[in-house]
Amino acid sequence: MNPDGLEAIAPVLNASGIRLEPLQRQRILAYVGLLLQWNRRINLTGARDRASLLRRHILDCLMLETVPRADALRSWLDAGSGAGLPGLLIAIMHPDYRVTAMETVAKKVTFQQFAAQTLGLSNYTVLRRDVYRPEEPGEALGTFDVLVARAFAKLAPLLLLATRLLRPGGELWAMKGARWAEELQRVPPEYLRPYEDGYRRITYRLASAAEEGVVLIYRKRDAAATEA
């Protein structure tokens, strides 16, 4: 059994109830290979070997599969997508989703375009745009079911950003680490007004017992509640 393949993260995936179909495994391993190949020439991620890439990035993104979600959430935006984490993995796991990635760095956009084409992901689109500038996303304003962000921005600016990009009833999925509570305390109360009261927090274990990830989920109020 190859220790550098997905077997390296299989124990955590199995314990979390995540099962990969053959095509999903094939595409994920091909994506990992592309990341390692391109990383030798351009800086896409800090992980330089297969094992650390799988544990630090691929596993973390796949743990999104443990988060309960409504069937209606089909249009996803990966804000500040970098090398396509988690957007490309979401597209691999859910061919029925429509995934859009927005990234400002040209070389990362080029990589994502190449990866999506190579992997045969017709449900994935990457745009070289700044999500913070409303004149650039244009028609994307207020249309997405889910805005997901990983290693992109603090919680407060994410909440403000998602207010503009999500449709009424859409959800912000903020992937956070150990300091999520500190970010939560720094959110101005007015940033929370467009959202329903409270938030969901999904916590998951990673490769070691000391490592964990957190997804904070905020649901934008529907149109009727906003008008009221």
N, C-alpha and C positions, 0 to 999 in steps of 0.2 A: 504494500500500500504506500503510495507516494505521500510523504509527510508535508510536501509543499503544495499539495492540491487542496481541495475543499475539505478533505479529511481533517485538516488542522483546526477547522472551526466547527466540524460536524457535531462534537459533543454539546456545544452550546445551542446550535440550531435544533438538534434533536430534543434537548431538554426544554426548549421553548416551543416545541410543536411546529417548527418550520420545516416543511418538506419541499425539496426541489425536484421538479420534473427534469427529465434528461435534457430537454432543450434549454431550460433555465441554467442547469449546471454548465452546459456547453458554452452558452453565451457569457456567463459570469467568468469562467476561466479564460475565455478569449479576451474579455474586457481587461482582466488582470494582466494578461500577456501584453496587450496594447499599452496599458499604463506603464508597465516596467520598461517596455521598449522606448516609448516616447520620453520617459523620465530621464533616460540617459542623455538626451539632447536638450530638453527643456524642463523647467521645474514645474511639475504638475502637483506633486504631493511631497511631503517630507519623508514618506516611506520609500526606502530604496531597495528592499528585498521582498520576495513574495510572501514570506511568513508575516512580516510586520504589516504589509499592505492588507493581507487578509484579516488580521486581528484588529488593526487600528481603524480600518476604513470599511472594508466589505462587510464584516460582521456587524459593525455598528449600524450601517445602512439597512442590512437585512432584518435587523431587529424591529424595524418599522412594521414588519409583517405581524408582530404581536399586538399591534394597536387596533382595537375595535373601530370600525368605521361603517358608515351608512353606504348602501349600494349606490346611492345617487352621487357620491363624490367621485366623479370620473375625470374632471378637468383639473390638472395639477400644474402648479408653477414652482419650479426650483429656483429660488432667489439667490443670486451670487453663487452659481452652481460649480464654479471652479473646474475640476476635471470630470464633472458629471456625477458627483456624489451629493445627494442620493438619487438624483433624477434618472440617470441611466438604469440604475438597479430597479427603480420603481417601474420603469417602462419594460424591463425584462420580466419582472414578476407579474405585471398586469398588462397584457397586450390589449385589453379592452379600455385602458385608460388613455387619455390624451395628455401627454406630458410636454410642457414647455420649459426650457431652461433659459435664464437670462444671465449673461456674464459679460463683463466689460473688457477682459484681457483677450486680445486677438488670438494668441497662440492656444489658449484654452478653448476658445470657441472652435478653432480649426480642429483641435483634437476631438472634441465632442462630435462635430459633424462627421469626421472620419470614422469614429467609433460607432456611431449610430448607423452609418451606411454599411460598415463592415459586418456589424451584428444583425443587420436586416431589421432594424427597429423602425417601422413605418409610422409608429405612434409617437415618435420623439422629434421635437423641433428645438433647435438652439438658436437664440438671437443674441447678437452683440449689442446689448442695450444696458443702460443704467436704470435699475428699477426705481431709483430715487427721483428720476426726472420724468414727470408725467407727460411731457411732450414726446418722449421717446416710445414708451409702451403703446401709446395711442389707443387703438381699438381693444387692447387687453385690459383697460381699466374696468374694474368692477365686474369681471366675468368669470374669475376662477373659483372652483369649488374648494380647493385647498392651496394654501401657500405653505410650502415646506422650506425650512432654512436650517442648514447645518454649518457650524463654524463660519458664520457670515456676519452677524451683528448682534448687539445686545438686545435684550427683550424689549426695552422701551421703544427704540426705533423700529423694531420689527412690528410691534403692535400698530404704530402709526402708519407704516408702509402697507400692512395688510388691510387696514381700513379702506384704502384707496383701490387695492387690486382685487379684493374678494367680492363676490356677489353677496347679497343679503342671504344669511344662513350659511355662508361659507366658513371655513375653519383655518386658523393659523396653527401649524404644527412647528413648534420651535424646539429643535433638538439641542439639548444642553448637557453640560457636565456637572461636576461636583459643586460649582458655585451658583447654581440656578437660583437659590434662595436669595442671594445677595442682589442679583439682577431684579428679582421680583420686588424687592423692597425699594428699588430706585425707580419704579414705574410711576409717573405722575397720574393721579386719579383720573384726570380728564382723558388720558389715553385709553382708559377702560370703558368709557361711556358708550362707544359704538358696539360693545360686546355684551353678550348675556352675562349675568352675574356668575362669578366663580369661573373656575377653569378645571380641566381634567389634567391629572399628572400620571403618566405611565412611566414606571421605572423598570429597567431590565438589567440583568447581570451580563457582563461580557466575559472575556476569556479567564479572568481570575476573579476570586470572590471579592477582591478589593476594588474592582472596576465596575462601574455601573453607568448607565446612560439614562437620561430623562427626556421625555417628550412632554412639553407643556402645550395644551390644546385650548384655544379660545375660539368661541363661535360668535361670528358677527350676527347682530340682531337682524331679524327679517325686516322687510320694508314696513310692515304695519306697525311693528314695535318702534322702529326708528321715527316714524312720523308722529306717533303718540308721544 
